[in-house]
Amino acid sequence: MTSGEKIMVCVSHVANGEQLIHRGGELSKLLQCPLYVLSVSYGENNQAKSNNDLIWKSKSDEWGATLLVQSNENKKTCEIIAETAKRYNITQLIIGQSPQTRWQEIMNGSIVNELLYRLNEVDIHIVSLHRSYQLEQKGNRQAL
């Protein structure tokens, strides 16, 4: 691992998390650098969260990634992502397309813009929800 790059993938409890980890794993392999997977916990304690945690752990292990689980602590998600990225000296960040509506973006601000402001020396890769779905379908067809 000689590139000096460090990649962090941010996953939430939605269907595209596995695809984001896959994308980060491929990039990590290409750049020969460490991979981190960040999941932000909001204190929920239910079966769906437990299942997702097992999936994140399994996918992280599959790609040789370090799984990081951070609790919300009444902070904005952007703040947690930025703090974690700084703590681990991340140079590449992979996130999924924000589910925010335009109205939510106007009222609360853009997650992407806030990350760009907080992480001015980090490259941010945004995977569209549509592209994630296409990758998932392609993977399912290959499995058949």
N, CA, C and O atoms as a GROMACS GRO file, in nm:
protein
  576
    1MET      N    1   0.085  -0.118   0.000
    1MET     CA    2   0.000   0.000   0.000
    1MET      C    3   0.089   0.124   0.000
    1MET      O    4   0.138   0.167   0.104
    2THR      N    5   0.108   0.178  -0.117
    2THR     CA    6   0.206   0.284  -0.131
    2THR      C    7   0.151   0.414  -0.186
    2THR      O    8   0.225   0.511  -0.197
    3SER      N    9   0.024   0.421  -0.219
    3SER     CA   10  -0.028   0.538  -0.288
    3SER      C   11  -0.049   0.660  -0.198
    3SER      O   12  -0.057   0.772  -0.248
    4GLY      N   13  -0.058   0.641  -0.067
    4GLY     CA   14  -0.085   0.752   0.023
    4GLY      C   15  -0.232   0.788   0.031
    4GLY      O   16  -0.271   0.875   0.108
    5GLU      N   17  -0.315   0.721  -0.048
    5GLU     CA   18  -0.459   0.745  -0.046
    5GLU      C   19  -0.525   0.662   0.063
    5GLU      O   20  -0.475   0.556   0.101
    6LYS      N   21  -0.636   0.711   0.113
    6LYS     CA   22  -0.721   0.638   0.208
    6LYS      C   23  -0.865   0.667   0.167
    6LYS      O   24  -0.905   0.782   0.149
    7ILE      N   25  -0.942   0.561   0.153
    7ILE     CA   26  -1.079   0.573   0.104
    7ILE      C   27  -1.177   0.541   0.216
    7ILE      O   28  -1.157   0.446   0.292
    8MET      N   29  -1.282   0.622   0.225
    8MET     CA   30  -1.389   0.593   0.321
    8MET      C   31  -1.522   0.595   0.246
    8MET      O   32  -1.554   0.689   0.173
    9VAL      N   33  -1.598   0.489   0.266
    9VAL     CA   34  -1.732   0.477   0.209
    9VAL      C   35  -1.832   0.501   0.321
    9VAL      O   36  -1.821   0.443   0.429
   10CYS      N   37  -1.930   0.585   0.296
   10CYS     CA   38  -2.034   0.612   0.395
   10CYS      C   39  -2.160   0.535   0.356
   10CYS      O   40  -2.212   0.550   0.245
   11VAL      N   41  -2.207   0.451   0.447
   11VAL     CA   42  -2.327   0.373   0.421
   11VAL      C   43  -2.433   0.409   0.523
   11VAL      O   44  -2.404   0.444   0.638
   12SER      N   45  -2.557   0.399   0.479
   12SER     CA   46  -2.669   0.416   0.571
   12SER      C   47  -2.756   0.293   0.554
   12SER      O   48  -2.718   0.199   0.483
   13HIS      N   49  -2.866   0.292   0.613
   13HIS     CA   50  -2.949   0.172   0.610
   13HIS      C   51  -3.045   0.176   0.490
   13HIS      O   52  -3.167   0.178   0.505
   14VAL      N   53  -2.985   0.177   0.373
   14VAL     CA   54  -3.063   0.173   0.249
   14VAL      C   55  -2.999   0.070   0.156
   14VAL      O   56  -2.888   0.022   0.181
   15ALA      N   57  -3.068   0.037   0.051
   15ALA     CA   58  -3.029  -0.072  -0.038
   15ALA      C   59  -2.897  -0.050  -0.110
   15ALA      O   60  -2.834  -0.148  -0.150
   16ASN      N   61  -2.853   0.073  -0.128
   16ASN     CA   62  -2.732   0.094  -0.208
   16ASN      C   63  -2.601   0.081  -0.129
   16ASN      O   64  -2.494   0.097  -0.188
   17GLY      N   65  -2.607   0.052  -0.001
   17GLY     CA   66  -2.486   0.041   0.080
   17GLY      C   67  -2.388  -0.064   0.031
   17GLY      O   68  -2.268  -0.040   0.027
   18GLU      N   69  -2.441  -0.180  -0.007
   18GLU     CA   70  -2.353  -0.286  -0.057
   18GLU      C   71  -2.282  -0.241  -0.184
   18GLU      O   72  -2.164  -0.270  -0.202
   19GLN      N   73  -2.353  -0.171  -0.271
   19GLN     CA   74  -2.294  -0.124  -0.396
   19GLN      C   75  -2.187  -0.018  -0.370
   19GLN      O   76  -2.085  -0.014  -0.438
   20LEU      N   77  -2.211   0.067  -0.271
   20LEU     CA   78  -2.111   0.168  -0.237
   20LEU      C   79  -1.983   0.103  -0.184
   20LEU      O   80  -1.873   0.145  -0.218
   21ILE      N   81  -1.999   0.001  -0.101
   21ILE     CA   82  -1.882  -0.070  -0.049
   21ILE      C   83  -1.808  -0.137  -0.164
   21ILE      O   84  -1.685  -0.136  -0.169
   22HIS      N   85  -1.883  -0.196  -0.255
   22HIS     CA   86  -1.821  -0.259  -0.372
   22HIS      C   87  -1.741  -0.156  -0.452
   22HIS      O   88  -1.627  -0.182  -0.492
   23ARG      N   89  -1.800  -0.039  -0.475
   23ARG     CA   90  -1.732   0.067  -0.550
   23ARG      C   91  -1.604   0.110  -0.477
   23ARG      O   92  -1.499   0.125  -0.538
   24GLY      N   93  -1.615   0.129  -0.345
   24GLY     CA   94  -1.498   0.166  -0.266
   24GLY      C   95  -1.392   0.057  -0.267
   24GLY      O   96  -1.273   0.087  -0.272
   25GLY      N   97  -1.435  -0.068  -0.261
   25GLY     CA   98  -1.341  -0.179  -0.264
   25GLY      C   99  -1.265  -0.186  -0.395
   25GLY      O  100  -1.144  -0.210  -0.396
   26GLU      N  101  -1.335  -0.165  -0.505
   26GLU     CA  102  -1.270  -0.166  -0.636
   26GLU      C  103  -1.167  -0.053  -0.648
   26GLU      O  104  -1.057  -0.073  -0.698
   27LEU      N  105  -1.206   0.065  -0.600
   27LEU     CA  106  -1.114   0.180  -0.605
   27LEU      C  107  -0.994   0.157  -0.514
   27LEU      O  108  -0.880   0.189  -0.550
   28SER      N  109  -1.018   0.101  -0.396
   28SER     CA  110  -0.911   0.071  -0.301
   28SER      C  111  -0.813  -0.030  -0.361
   28SER      O  112  -0.691  -0.017  -0.347
   29LYS      N  113  -0.867  -0.129  -0.426
   29LYS     CA  114  -0.784  -0.231  -0.491
   29LYS      C  115  -0.700  -0.168  -0.603
   29LYS      O  116  -0.582  -0.197  -0.617
   30LEU      N  117  -0.763  -0.082  -0.681
   30LEU     CA  118  -0.694  -0.016  -0.791
   30LEU      C  119  -0.580   0.074  -0.740
   30LEU      O  120  -0.470   0.074  -0.795
   31LEU      N  121  -0.609   0.150  -0.634
   31LEU     CA  122  -0.511   0.244  -0.579
   31LEU      C  123  -0.418   0.179  -0.476
   31LEU      O  124  -0.322   0.242  -0.430
   32GLN      N  125  -0.446   0.055  -0.441
   32GLN     CA  126  -0.368  -0.017  -0.340
   32GLN      C  127  -0.358   0.063  -0.210
   32GLN      O  128  -0.249   0.096  -0.162
   33CYS      N  129  -0.476   0.094  -0.155
   33CYS     CA  130  -0.480   0.176  -0.035
   33CYS      C  131  -0.583   0.123   0.064
   33CYS      O  132  -0.666   0.040   0.027
   34PRO      N  133  -0.578   0.169   0.188
   34PRO     CA  134  -0.674   0.124   0.290
   34PRO      C  135  -0.815   0.170   0.259
   34PRO      O  136  -0.838   0.275   0.198
   35LEU      N  137  -0.911   0.088   0.303
   35LEU     CA  138  -1.052   0.118   0.285
   35LEU      C  139  -1.122   0.116   0.420
   35LEU      O  140  -1.101   0.025   0.500
   36TYR      N  141  -1.203   0.216   0.443
   36TYR     CA  142  -1.284   0.226   0.564
   36TYR      C  143  -1.430   0.236   0.523
   36TYR      O  144  -1.463   0.296   0.421
   37VAL      N  145  -1.517   0.176   0.603
   37VAL     CA  146  -1.661   0.185   0.580
   37VAL      C  147  -1.721   0.248   0.705
   37VAL      O  148  -1.705   0.197   0.815
   38LEU      N  149  -1.790   0.359   0.686
   38LEU     CA  150  -1.850   0.432   0.799
   38LEU      C  151  -2.002   0.415   0.798
   38LEU      O  152  -2.069   0.441   0.698
   39SER      N  153  -2.053   0.372   0.911
   39SER     CA  154  -2.197   0.364   0.933
   39SER      C  155  -2.229   0.452   1.053
   39SER      O  156  -2.168   0.438   1.159
   40VAL      N  157  -2.324   0.542   1.037
   40VAL     CA  158  -2.363   0.630   1.147
   40VAL      C  159  -2.488   0.574   1.211
   40VAL      O  160  -2.591   0.556   1.145
   41SER      N  161  -2.480   0.546   1.340
   41SER     CA  162  -2.591   0.490   1.415
   41SER      C  163  -2.671   0.603   1.482
   41SER      O  164  -2.614   0.695   1.540
   42TYR      N  165  -2.802   0.592   1.474
   42TYR     CA  166  -2.888   0.694   1.534
   42TYR      C  167  -2.961   0.642   1.657
   42TYR      O  168  -3.070   0.689   1.690
   43GLY      N  169  -2.900   0.546   1.723
   43GLY     CA  170  -2.959   0.495   1.848
   43GLY      C  171  -3.071   0.396   1.825
   43GLY      O  172  -3.125   0.341   1.922
   44GLU      N  173  -3.108   0.371   1.699
   44GLU     CA  174  -3.214   0.275   1.674
   44GLU      C  175  -3.164   0.135   1.711
   44GLU      O  176  -3.047   0.103   1.692
   45ASN      N  177  -3.253   0.057   1.761
   45ASN     CA  178  -3.216  -0.078   1.802
   45ASN      C  179  -3.325  -0.172   1.755
   45ASN      O  180  -3.413  -0.210   1.832
   46ASN      N  181  -3.318  -0.210   1.628
   46ASN     CA  182  -3.420  -0.298   1.574
   46ASN      C  183  -3.358  -0.404   1.486
   46ASN      O  184  -3.237  -0.402   1.460
   47GLN      N  185  -3.439  -0.496   1.441
   47GLN     CA  186  -3.390  -0.609   1.362
   47GLN      C  187  -3.330  -0.564   1.229
   47GLN      O  188  -3.228  -0.618   1.186
   48ALA      N  189  -3.391  -0.466   1.163
   48ALA     CA  190  -3.340  -0.418   1.034
   48ALA      C  191  -3.200  -0.360   1.050
   48ALA      O  192  -3.112  -0.385   0.967
   49LYS      N  193  -3.178  -0.282   1.156
   49LYS     CA  194  -3.046  -0.224   1.181
   49LYS      C  195  -2.945  -0.334   1.208
   49LYS      O  196  -2.833  -0.330   1.156
   50SER      N  197  -2.982  -0.433   1.287
   50SER     CA  198  -2.892  -0.544   1.317
   50SER      C  199  -2.854  -0.619   1.190
   50SER      O  200  -2.738  -0.657   1.171
   51ASN      N  201  -2.952  -0.641   1.102
   51ASN     CA  202  -2.924  -0.709   0.976
   51ASN      C  203  -2.830  -0.627   0.890
   51ASN      O  204  -2.737  -0.682   0.830
   52ASN      N  205  -2.852  -0.497   0.883
   52ASN     CA  206  -2.764  -0.411   0.805
   52ASN      C  207  -2.623  -0.410   0.862
   52ASN      O  208  -2.525  -0.414   0.787
   53ASP      N  209  -2.611  -0.406   0.995
   53ASP     CA  210  -2.479  -0.409   1.058
   53ASP      C  211  -2.403  -0.537   1.020
   53ASP      O  212  -2.282  -0.533   0.996
   54LEU      N  213  -2.474  -0.649   1.015
   54LEU     CA  214  -2.411  -0.776   0.975
   54LEU      C  215  -2.367  -0.771   0.829
   54LEU      O  216  -2.261  -0.822   0.794
   55ILE      N  217  -2.449  -0.710   0.745
   55ILE     CA  218  -2.414  -0.696   0.603
   55ILE      C  219  -2.291  -0.606   0.588
   55ILE      O  220  -2.199  -0.639   0.514
   56TRP      N  221  -2.290  -0.493   0.659
   56TRP     CA  222  -2.175  -0.401   0.650
   56TRP      C  223  -2.048  -0.471   0.696
   56TRP      O  224  -1.943  -0.457   0.634
   57LYS      N  225  -2.058  -0.548   0.804
   57LYS     CA  226  -1.941  -0.619   0.856
   57LYS      C  227  -1.893  -0.723   0.755
   57LYS      O  228  -1.773  -0.734   0.728
   58SER      N  229  -1.986  -0.798   0.699
   58SER     CA  230  -1.951  -0.902   0.602
   58SER      C  231  -1.887  -0.841   0.477
   58SER      O  232  -1.784  -0.890   0.429
   59LYS      N  233  -1.947  -0.736   0.424
   59LYS     CA  234  -1.894  -0.670   0.304
   59LYS      C  235  -1.759  -0.604   0.332
   59LYS      O  236  -1.670  -0.605   0.248
   60SER      N  237  -1.745  -0.546   0.450
   60SER     CA  238  -1.618  -0.484   0.488
   60SER      C  239  -1.509  -0.590   0.494
   60SER      O  240  -1.398  -0.569   0.443
   61ASP      N  241  -1.539  -0.702   0.557
   61ASP     CA  242  -1.442  -0.812   0.565
   61ASP      C  243  -1.406  -0.863   0.426
   61ASP      O  244  -1.290  -0.893   0.398
   62GLU      N  245  -1.506  -0.873   0.340
   62GLU     CA  246  -1.485  -0.922   0.204
   62GLU      C  247  -1.382  -0.836   0.128
   62GLU      O  248  -1.304  -0.888   0.049
   63TRP      N  249  -1.384  -0.707   0.153
   63TRP     CA  250  -1.293  -0.614   0.083
   63TRP      C  251  -1.171  -0.577   0.168
   63TRP      O  252  -1.090  -0.495   0.125
   64GLY      N  253  -1.157  -0.636   0.286
   64GLY     CA  254  -1.043  -0.604   0.372
   64GLY      C  255  -1.052  -0.464   0.431
   64GLY      O  256  -0.951  -0.401   0.460
   65ALA      N  257  -1.175  -0.418   0.448
   65ALA     CA  258  -1.198  -0.281   0.498
   65ALA      C  259  -1.215  -0.282   0.649
   65ALA      O  260  -1.248  -0.384   0.710
   66THR      N  261  -1.192  -0.166   0.708
   66THR     CA  262  -1.216  -0.145   0.850
   66THR      C  263  -1.354  -0.083   0.864
   66THR      O  264  -1.381   0.024   0.809
   67LEU      N  265  -1.442  -0.150   0.939
   67LEU     CA  266  -1.576  -0.097   0.962
   67LEU      C  267  -1.574  -0.002   1.081
   67LEU      O  268  -1.527  -0.037   1.189
   68LEU      N  269  -1.625   0.119   1.060
   68LEU     CA  270  -1.634   0.220   1.165
   68LEU      C  271  -1.781   0.248   1.191
   68LEU      O  272  -1.854   0.284   1.098
   69VAL      N  273  -1.825   0.233   1.313
   69VAL     CA  274  -1.963   0.265   1.349
   69VAL      C  275  -1.958   0.381   1.447
   69VAL      O  276  -1.904   0.369   1.557
   70GLN      N  277  -2.014   0.492   1.406
   70GLN     CA  278  -2.016   0.612   1.491
   70GLN      C  279  -2.160   0.638   1.534
   70GLN      O  280  -2.253   0.621   1.455
   71SER      N  281  -2.177   0.681   1.658
   71SER     CA  282  -2.312   0.716   1.703
   71SER      C  283  -2.340   0.862   1.674
   71SER      O  284  -2.248   0.944   1.666
   72ASN      N  285  -2.466   0.893   1.659
   72ASN     CA  286  -2.510   1.026   1.620
   72ASN      C  287  -2.468   1.134   1.718
   72ASN      O  288  -2.421   1.240   1.675
   73GLU      N  289  -2.483   1.112   1.846
   73GLU     CA  290  -2.447   1.210   1.950
   73GLU      C  291  -2.507   1.348   1.924
   73GLU      O  292  -2.444   1.449   1.956
   74ASN      N  293  -2.625   1.353   1.869
   74ASN     CA  294  -2.696   1.479   1.841
   74ASN      C  295  -2.620   1.572   1.748
   74ASN      O  296  -2.633   1.694   1.757
   75LYS      N  297  -2.540   1.514   1.658
   75LYS     CA  298  -2.467   1.593   1.559
   75LYS      C  299  -2.528   1.568   1.422
   75LYS      O  300  -2.597   1.468   1.400
   76LYS      N  301  -2.500   1.659   1.332
   76LYS     CA  302  -2.543   1.639   1.194
   76LYS      C  303  -2.457   1.530   1.131
   76LYS      O  304  -2.340   1.515   1.165
   77THR      N  305  -2.516   1.456   1.041
   77THR     CA  306  -2.444   1.348   0.973
   77THR      C  307  -2.318   1.401   0.906
   77THR      O  308  -2.213   1.336   0.912
   78CYS      N  309  -2.326   1.518   0.842
   78CYS     CA  310  -2.209   1.577   0.775
   78CYS      C  311  -2.095   1.598   0.873
   78CYS      O  312  -1.979   1.576   0.841
   79GLU      N  313  -2.129   1.642   0.992
   79GLU     CA  314  -2.029   1.669   1.094
   79GLU      C  315  -1.959   1.540   1.136
   79GLU      O  316  -1.836   1.537   1.153
   80ILE      N  317  -2.035   1.433   1.154
   80ILE     CA  318  -1.978   1.304   1.193
   80ILE      C  319  -1.888   1.251   1.082
   80ILE      O  320  -1.779   1.201   1.109
   81ILE      N  321  -1.935   1.261   0.957
   81ILE     CA  322  -1.854   1.214   0.844
   81ILE      C  323  -1.723   1.293   0.837
   81ILE      O  324  -1.616   1.234   0.823
   82ALA      N  325  -1.732   1.425   0.848
   82ALA     CA  326  -1.612   1.510   0.839
   82ALA      C  327  -1.514   1.480   0.952
   82ALA      O  328  -1.394   1.470   0.928
   83GLU      N  329  -1.564   1.468   1.074
   83GLU     CA  330  -1.477   1.439   1.188
   83GLU      C  331  -1.406   1.305   1.170
   83GLU      O  332  -1.287   1.292   1.199
   84THR      N  333  -1.480   1.206   1.124
   84THR     CA  334  -1.422   1.073   1.105
   84THR      C  335  -1.319   1.075   0.993
   84THR      O  336  -1.212   1.015   1.005
   85ALA      N  337  -1.350   1.144   0.884
   85ALA     CA  338  -1.257   1.155   0.772
   85ALA      C  339  -1.127   1.222   0.816
   85ALA      O  340  -1.019   1.179   0.776
   86LYS      N  341  -1.137   1.325   0.896
   86LYS     CA  342  -1.016   1.393   0.946
   86LYS      C  343  -0.938   1.303   1.040
   86LYS      O  344  -0.815   1.297   1.034
   87ARG      N  345  -1.009   1.233   1.127
   87ARG     CA  346  -0.943   1.145   1.225
   87ARG      C  347  -0.861   1.037   1.156
   87ARG      O  348  -0.754   1.001   1.204
   88TYR      N  349  -0.910   0.986   1.044
   88TYR     CA  350  -0.842   0.876   0.973
   88TYR      C  351  -0.763   0.924   0.850
   88TYR      O  352  -0.717   0.842   0.771
   89ASN      N  353  -0.749   1.055   0.836
   89ASN     CA  354  -0.673   1.112   0.723
   89ASN      C  355  -0.721   1.061   0.587
   89ASN      O  356  -0.641   1.021   0.503
   90ILE      N  357  -0.851   1.063   0.568
   90ILE     CA  358  -0.914   1.014   0.445
   90ILE      C  359  -0.885   1.112   0.332
   90ILE      O  360  -0.890   1.234   0.350
   91THR      N  361  -0.855   1.057   0.214
   91THR     CA  362  -0.830   1.141   0.096
   91THR      C  363  -0.939   1.126  -0.010
   91THR      O  364  -0.953   1.213  -0.096
   92GLN      N  365  -1.016   1.017  -0.004
   92GLN     CA  366  -1.124   0.991  -0.100
   92GLN      C  367  -1.247   0.949  -0.021
   92GLN      O  368  -1.241   0.858   0.062
   93LEU      N  369  -1.359   1.014  -0.046
   93LEU     CA  370  -1.483   0.984   0.024
   93LEU      C  371  -1.587   0.941  -0.079
   93LEU      O  372  -1.606   1.008  -0.180
   94ILE      N  373  -1.653   0.830  -0.052
   94ILE     CA  374  -1.758   0.781  -0.143
   94ILE      C  375  -1.890   0.784  -0.067
   94ILE      O  376  -1.904   0.724   0.039
   95ILE      N  377  -1.987   0.855  -0.125
   95ILE     CA  378  -2.120   0.863  -0.066
   95ILE      C  379  -2.224   0.835  -0.174
   95ILE      O  380  -2.197   0.848  -0.293
   96GLY      N  381  -2.341   0.797  -0.130
   96GLY     CA  382  -2.453   0.780  -0.222
   96GLY      C  383  -2.523   0.913  -0.241
   96GLY      O  384  -2.508   1.005  -0.161
   97GLN      N  385  -2.599   0.921  -0.347
   97GLN     CA  386  -2.677   1.041  -0.375
   97GLN      C  387  -2.770   1.070  -0.257
   97GLN      O  388  -2.832   0.979  -0.202
   98SER      N  389  -2.779   1.195  -0.221
   98SER     CA  390  -2.861   1.235  -0.108
   98SER      C  391  -3.009   1.215  -0.138
   98SER      O  392  -3.055   1.248  -0.247
   99PRO      N  393  -3.083   1.160  -0.040
   99PRO     CA  394  -3.226   1.144  -0.060
   99PRO      C  395  -3.303   1.274  -0.033
   99PRO      O  396  -3.426   1.276  -0.039
  100GLN      N  397  -3.231   1.383  -0.004
  100GLN     CA  398  -3.297   1.510   0.025
  100GLN      C  399  -3.374   1.561  -0.096
  100GLN      O  400  -3.329   1.552  -0.210
  101THR      N  401  -3.491   1.613  -0.068
  101THR     CA  402  -3.565   1.682  -0.173
  101THR      C  403  -3.504   1.820  -0.190
  101THR      O  404  -3.428   1.867  -0.105
  102ARG      N  405  -3.539   1.885  -0.298
  102ARG     CA  406  -3.488   2.021  -0.322
  102ARG      C  407  -3.531   2.114  -0.208
  102ARG      O  408  -3.454   2.199  -0.164
  103TRP      N  409  -3.653   2.097  -0.162
  103TRP     CA  410  -3.704   2.180  -0.053
  103TRP      C  411  -3.623   2.157   0.074
  103TRP      O  412  -3.589   2.254   0.143
  104GLN      N  413  -3.591   2.032   0.107
  104GLN     CA  414  -3.511   2.002   0.225
  104GLN      C  415  -3.371   2.062   0.210
  104GLN      O  416  -3.313   2.111   0.308
  105GLU      N  417  -3.318   2.059   0.089
  105GLU     CA  418  -3.187   2.117   0.064
  105GLU      C  419  -3.189   2.268   0.087
  105GLU      O  420  -3.095   2.324   0.145
  106ILE      N  421  -3.295   2.333   0.043
  106ILE     CA  422  -3.308   2.478   0.063
  106ILE      C  423  -3.320   2.510   0.212
  106ILE      O  424  -3.257   2.604   0.261
  107MET      N  425  -3.400   2.434   0.284
  107MET     CA  426  -3.424   2.461   0.426
  107MET      C  427  -3.305   2.422   0.515
  107MET      O  428  -3.271   2.493   0.610
  108ASN      N  429  -3.242   2.309   0.484
  108ASN     CA  430  -3.138   2.255   0.573
  108ASN      C  431  -2.996   2.266   0.518
  108ASN      O  432  -2.900   2.243   0.590
  109GLY      N  433  -2.984   2.302   0.392
  109GLY     CA  434  -2.853   2.308   0.329
  109GLY      C  435  -2.819   2.176   0.262
  109GLY      O  436  -2.876   2.072   0.294
  110SER      N  437  -2.728   2.182   0.169
  110SER     CA  438  -2.687   2.065   0.093
  110SER      C  439  -2.582   1.985   0.168
  110SER      O  440  -2.483   2.041   0.215
  111ILE      N  441  -2.604   1.856   0.180
  111ILE     CA  442  -2.507   1.769   0.246
  111ILE      C  443  -2.374   1.773   0.171
  111ILE      O  444  -2.268   1.781   0.232
  112VAL      N  445  -2.382   1.767   0.039
  112VAL     CA  446  -2.260   1.768  -0.042
  112VAL      C  447  -2.183   1.898  -0.024
  112VAL      O  448  -2.062   1.896  -0.004
  113ASN      N  449  -2.252   2.011  -0.030
  113ASN     CA  450  -2.184   2.140  -0.012
  113ASN      C  451  -2.121   2.151   0.126
  113ASN      O  452  -2.011   2.205   0.141
  114GLU      N  453  -2.189   2.102   0.226
  114GLU     CA  454  -2.134   2.108   0.361
  114GLU      C  455  -2.010   2.019   0.373
  114GLU      O  456  -1.912   2.058   0.437
  115LEU      N  457  -2.014   1.901   0.312
  115LEU     CA  458  -1.895   1.813   0.314
  115LEU      C  459  -1.779   1.877   0.239
  115LEU      O  460  -1.665   1.871   0.284
  116LEU      N  461  -1.809   1.939   0.124
  116LEU     CA  462  -1.703   2.007   0.048
  116LEU      C  463  -1.641   2.119   0.131
  116LEU      O  464  -1.519   2.139   0.126
  117TYR      N  465  -1.722   2.192   0.206
  117TYR     CA  466  -1.674   2.300   0.290
  117TYR      C  467  -1.587   2.246   0.404
  117TYR      O  468  -1.482   2.302   0.434
  118ARG      N  469  -1.633   2.138   0.468
  118ARG     CA  470  -1.563   2.082   0.583
  118ARG      C  471  -1.438   2.002   0.545
  118ARG      O  472  -1.343   1.993   0.622
  119LEU      N  473  -1.440   1.944   0.424
  119LEU     CA  474  -1.331   1.855   0.382
  119LEU      C  475  -1.269   1.908   0.253
  119LEU      O  476  -1.280   1.844   0.149
  120ASN      N  477  -1.204   2.023   0.261
  120ASN     CA  478  -1.156   2.088   0.140
  120ASN      C  479  -1.040   2.017   0.072
  120ASN      O  480  -1.006   2.052  -0.041
  121GLU      N  481  -0.977   1.920   0.136
  121GLU     CA  482  -0.868   1.847   0.072
  121GLU      C  483  -0.903   1.701   0.047
  121GLU      O  484  -0.814   1.617   0.030
  122VAL      N  485  -1.031   1.670   0.045
  122VAL     CA  486  -1.078   1.534   0.023
  122VAL      C  487  -1.159   1.530  -0.107
  122VAL      O  488  -1.246   1.614  -0.130
  123ASP      N  489  -1.128   1.432  -0.193
  123ASP     CA  490  -1.208   1.412  -0.313
  123ASP      C  491  -1.336   1.340  -0.274
  123ASP      O  492  -1.332   1.241  -0.200
  124ILE      N  493  -1.448   1.389  -0.323
  124ILE     CA  494  -1.576   1.329  -0.289
  124ILE      C  495  -1.637   1.267  -0.415
  124ILE      O  496  -1.655   1.334  -0.517
  125HIS      N  497  -1.667   1.138  -0.406
  125HIS     CA  498  -1.731   1.065  -0.514
  125HIS      C  499  -1.877   1.043  -0.475
  125HIS      O  500  -1.905   0.989  -0.368
  126ILE      N  501  -1.969   1.084  -0.561
  126ILE     CA  502  -2.112   1.068  -0.533
  126ILE      C  503  -2.168   0.968  -0.633
  126ILE      O  504  -2.162   0.990  -0.754
  127VAL      N  505  -2.221   0.858  -0.581
  127VAL     CA  506  -2.279   0.755  -0.666
  127VAL      C  507  -2.430   0.779  -0.670
  127VAL      O  508  -2.496   0.780  -0.567
  128SER      N  509  -2.483   0.798  -0.790
  128SER     CA  510  -2.625   0.826  -0.802
  128SER      C  511  -2.708   0.706  -0.761
  128SER      O  512  -2.664   0.591  -0.773
  129LEU      N  513  -2.828   0.731  -0.712
  129LEU     CA  514  -2.917   0.623  -0.673
  129LEU      C  515  -2.950   0.537  -0.795
  129LEU      O  516  -2.958   0.415  -0.785
  130HIS      N  517  -2.970   0.601  -0.909
  130HIS     CA  518  -3.002   0.529  -1.031
  130HIS      C  519  -2.886   0.440  -1.072
  130HIS      O  520  -2.907   0.325  -1.109
  131ARG      N  521  -2.765   0.491  -1.065
  131ARG     CA  522  -2.645   0.415  -1.102
  131ARG      C  523  -2.627   0.298  -1.005
  131ARG      O  524  -2.591   0.188  -1.048
  132SER      N  525  -2.650   0.319  -0.877
  132SER     CA  526  -2.640   0.211  -0.779
  132SER      C  527  -2.738   0.100  -0.813
  132SER      O  528  -2.704  -0.018  -0.805
  133TYR      N  529  -2.859   0.140  -0.850
  133TYR     CA  530  -2.961   0.041  -0.885
  133TYR      C  531  -2.919  -0.037  -1.009
  133TYR      O  532  -2.937  -0.159  -1.014
  134GLN      N  533  -2.863   0.033  -1.109
  134GLN     CA  534  -2.817  -0.035  -1.230
  134GLN      C  535  -2.706  -0.134  -1.198
  134GLN      O  536  -2.706  -0.245  -1.250
  135LEU      N  537  -2.612  -0.096  -1.112
  135LEU     CA  538  -2.504  -0.186  -1.074
  135LEU      C  539  -2.559  -0.308  -1.001
  135LEU      O  540  -2.512  -0.420  -1.022
  136GLU      N  541  -2.659  -0.286  -0.916
  136GLU     CA  542  -2.719  -0.396  -0.843
  136GLU      C  543  -2.786  -0.494  -0.939
  136GLU      O  544  -2.770  -0.615  -0.926
  137GLN      N  545  -2.860  -0.441  -1.036
  137GLN     CA  546  -2.928  -0.526  -1.133
  137GLN      C  547  -2.827  -0.604  -1.218
  137GLN      O  548  -2.848  -0.721  -1.246
  138LYS      N  549  -2.719  -0.539  -1.258
  138LYS     CA  550  -2.615  -0.604  -1.336
  138LYS      C  551  -2.554  -0.717  -1.255
  138LYS      O  552  -2.530  -0.826  -1.308
  139GLY      N  553  -2.528  -0.693  -1.128
  139GLY     CA  554  -2.473  -0.796  -1.041
  139GLY      C  555  -2.568  -0.913  -1.025
  139GLY      O  556  -2.524  -1.028  -1.022
  140ASN      N  557  -2.699  -0.884  -1.014
  140ASN     CA  558  -2.798  -0.991  -1.002
  140ASN      C  559  -2.805  -1.074  -1.129
  140ASN      O  560  -2.820  -1.196  -1.122
  141ARG      N  561  -2.794  -1.011  -1.246
  141ARG     CA  562  -2.797  -1.086  -1.371
  141ARG      C  563  -2.675  -1.176  -1.383
  141ARG      O  564  -2.684  -1.288  -1.433
  142GLN      N  565  -2.560  -1.127  -1.337
  142GLN     CA  566  -2.438  -1.207  -1.346
  142GLN      C  567  -2.446  -1.327  -1.253
  142GLN      O  568  -2.386  -1.432  -1.280
  143ALA      N  569  -2.519  -1.313  -1.144
  143ALA     CA  570  -2.531  -1.422  -1.048
  143ALA      C  571  -2.621  -1.533  -1.099
  143ALA      O  572  -2.612  -1.646  -1.052
  144LEU      N  573  -2.708  -1.503  -1.196
  144LEU     CA  574  -2.803  -1.604  -1.247
  144LEU      C  575  -2.739  -1.707  -1.333
  144LEU      O  576  -2.807  -1.797  -1.382
   0.00000   0.00000   0.00000
